[in-house]
């Protein structure tokens, strides 16, 4: 099959395409780089597009400083095909990586490579990238410390500090004497041990859901400080961390609409 002739690429359109991809689609570029160049997430995080021609695109990963050439699939027959090709590669990469489709993607590729990011009156397909952490709010802190307190009590139980006749058990019994709960230190010890596996299992599942439906989807790079803050927060407090993450996403979405 004959190679297509070199096509003329208007510099102004190329500049707009690069600016648009780097502003709104860096998470897409990450997925493409991961899939087509077989790179781990840590080496492909949020790359910047440096160049685009008929056969390939060149990107640079800020975290490593390395440049990578990615072959277009398929190559461009004409410059106007760039949006469709980039959208197709994005969809293939997401499917191969098991990444859920972006919730604001209309499925038609609108917003890629035309410098405008608009399409058929539907919501822009800008990809929101979260790179911040929101600490617990007042109500969240109550839940946070309640659950963390449970884990601390479990540690006390494992260390034998709540065994019958221990100093800590005696202090706890005296404190509980002022609260009509009808339970003493040994009742708390029994309950703590009984529900421990269930509590941990629930919170591990919540962390897995957070990773898949929030952190991974919105470009929070695994192993970074922000990633650990969200993961640890979710493990301790559970559902409240989801609400705060969604608040950030909604704010970023509204800010994107104003631009």
N, C-alpha and C positions, 0 to 999 in steps of 0.2 A: 504494500500500500504506500502510495507516494506521501511524502511529508508535506504538510500544509506550508504554503509560502509564508515567510516572515510577514507579520502584519504590522501595521503602523499603530502605535499606541499613543493617543493624545496625552501629552504630559500633564495637562490640567486635570483630565479625567483620572489618570493614574494617581495623582496626588490626592484627589477627593476620595478615591477608593481606599487608599492606604489609611487616610485619616479616619474614614468611616469604620473600617475594620478594626483599627486600633482603639477607637473610642467605644464602639458598641459590641464588638464580636471577638474579644480576646479569649473568652472562654471557648468559643467555637474553634478558634485557631489552636487552642490547647488540645482539644479533643482530636482535631485533624492531625496535629503533630504526634500525639500519642499513638494514634491508630496507624497512620501511614508510614511513620518512621520508627515504629515499635519502641517508643521511649517510655520510661516510667513517668508517672505523674510528677515526681520530684524534679525531673530534668526537662519537663515540658510546660511548666506552670506559666500561664498567662503570657504567651509570647507576643511580640510586636511584629507586624508585617513590614518588611523593609522594601520589598520589590515584588512585582508580579509581571510575568510575561506569558507567552503562548504556552510554554511547556511546564513552568514551575513557579512556585512562589518562594521567596526567601524570608525567613523569620528569625528573630533573635529572642532568646529567653533571658529576661533581665536577671533572674536568680543565678544563672551560670555564666552569662555573658557570651554563650556560644551561639553561632549562627547555623541554621539548618536550611537546606533546600528540600522542598517537598514537591514531588512530581504531581502535576494536575491530573485528575482522573475524571473525565478524559481531558486531553489537551484542548486548548481553545481553537476552534475553527475561525472564529471572529471575535473581536474584542467585546462585542455586546453579549457574548455567552458567559462572561465571567461570573455574573451573579448566579446563574443556574448551576454552573460547575461548582462554585463554592458552597451553595446550598446543598447540592447533592453530596458533596464530600462530607459536609457537616452531618447530614442525616446518616450516612454510612458509618461515620466514626462513632456517633452516639449509639447506634444500634450495636456495633461491634464491642463497644466498651460497656454496654449495659446501662447507659445514661438515659434517664427518662427524658422525653421530649420537653423542651422549655414550655412552660405554661402559656407564655404570651406569643408563641410562634404560631402563625396562622397556617403553616404547612405549605405555603406557596413561595416561600423564599423572599418575600418582600422585605426590603430593608438592607439587603446585601449589595454592596458594591456600586450603588448608584449615587452615593453621596447624599441621599436624602433620608433613607430609612423609613419611607412611607409605603403604604400599599392598600388600595381598594377600600380606604376608609376604616380599615381595621387597626387595632392597636399595633404600635411599632414593635418590631421583633428585637429590640435592644436586649442584650443579655446583661442582667444585673449581676454584678460581682460584689460580694460582701467581704470587706477586709477589716471589719471592726467588731468589737465585742460590746454588748450592753450589759452592765452589771445588774444584779437583782434590784428590783424596786422594793419599796417597804413591805408589801404583802409577800413578795417573793422571798425576802430575807427571812420571814417567819417560817415559811416552808423549808427554806434552805437549812436553817439552824435546827429545825425539828428533825429533819432527816439526818443531818450530820450528827446531831446528838444521839440518834439511834445507833449510828455506826460506832460512835465513841463508847456507848454502853456495851456494844458487842465486844469491843476490844477489852473493856474491863472484865467482861464475863470470861473471855478466853485467857486472861491473865490471872484469873482466880480472885479478882478484887471484889467480886460480889458473892463469894462463897459464904455460906452461913457462918456467922461469928466473926467475919472480917470487919476491919474498921470502917471501910467504905459502906458495907452492907448495914452496919449499925447506924451510921450517919444518915443513910438513905431512909432507913426505917423511921428514924426520928422525924425527918422532914416530911415523910408521907403521912405521919401521924396528924399533921395539920390539914391534910387534904382528904376528904371523905371518898377515897377511891376504892376502899375495901381491898387493897392489894399492897403487899409489902415488897421488900427487895427480892425475895425468892420468886414471887409471882412475876416481877419484871424480868428477872433472869430467865425464867422458863419461857415467857413470851418472846423475849429477844432471840433465844436460840431456836424457838419453834418456827418463827416466820423469816429467819435470816435468808435462807435459800430463795424463798419466794420474792423477798424484797430485792435481792441482788439480781435475780432473773428479770424482774420487771424493769429495773433500771438499765440493765445491759441491753434489753430489747429497745428501750427508749433511745439509748445511745446509737444503736444500729440504725434506727429509723431517722434520727437526727442526721447522721452521717450521709445516708442515702438521699433523703428528701430535702435536706436543707444545705448542709456543708458542701457536699459533692456537687449538687445542682447549681449552687451559686458561687462556685469557684474558690471556696475556702481551702487552701492548700493543706493537705494532711501533714501533720507534724509541726506546723508553725505555731507560734504563740497564740494567735487568734483561734486556731483549730483546737488546741488543748484547753483554752478557756471555755469554749463552748462544750466540748466533750465532758470536761470535769463538772461543769455547771449542770449539764443534763444528767449526768450520773447521780448527782446529789439531789437535785430538786425536780428533775423530770419535766413535766408538761409546761411549767412556767417558762423554761428556757425557750421552748418552741414559740410561745407567744411573743417573747422579746425579739427573737430572730425575725419573725414575721413582721413586727413593727419596723425593723430596719429595712426589710425588703420593700415594704409598702412606701416608706419614706423615699428610698432610692428610686422607686418606680415613679412617684409623683415628681421628684426632682428631674427625672429624665424627660417627663412630658413637658416641663416648663422650658426646656432648652430648645 
